[in-house]
Amino acid sequence: MPKRFSSIEEAFRLLEQQFDPQAAQTTEVTVQLHLTGQGGGDWFIRVHQGQLQVVPGVAEGTPDLTVTLDTADYLALLNGEMDPLAAYLRGKVKVQGDVKLVYRLQYLFRLPEDW
């Protein structure tokens, strides 16, 4: 049975576990997540010199990418219950900055065996 996330913290823990430092050696990026609604808040994800940081709060300076969406929608995306492109086109996901980074970032993580 596929993994199902019930909280943002749980999703970020898996993100850290599935990070592939070898794939990230040449990637330098900061992504600001602004999650609205219950259980939300601000988080930033930084990839620097092959290392990943997932930190609550707002990143210093201007992030390369800012993504804003409802916490429930974010979990639905992670759980495969919502199509990312459809969510973007419907305005459920708002992106500012270098949108191409969304596609590049997906290659920095290995899917779990039970996914």
WOKAUR-V334313 format. One line per field, one symbol per residue. ss: DSSP state (2 for helix, 1 for strand, 0 for the rest). psi: psi as a letter, one per 20 degrees, with the letter a starting at -180 (. if undefined). burial: I if it has 9 or more other ideal C-beta (glycine too) atoms within 8 Angstrom, else O. A space follows every 50 residues. Layout:
ss->???
psi->???
burial->???
//
This chain:
ss->00000002222222222210000000001111111100001111111100 11111100000000111111222222220000022222200001111002 222222221000000
psi->pqqppiqgggghghghhjpnhgijhjpoqppppoprapjaapqqpppplj qppopqapqqapqhpppprqghhghhghjjippggggghijhppppbnhh hghhhhijqpqqhj.
burial->OOOOIOOIOIIIOIIIOIIIIOOIOOIOIIIIIIIOOOOIOIIIIIIOOO OIIIIOOOIOOOIIIIIIIIIOIIIIIOIOOIOOOOIIOOOIIOIOIOOO IIOIIOOIIOOIOOO
//
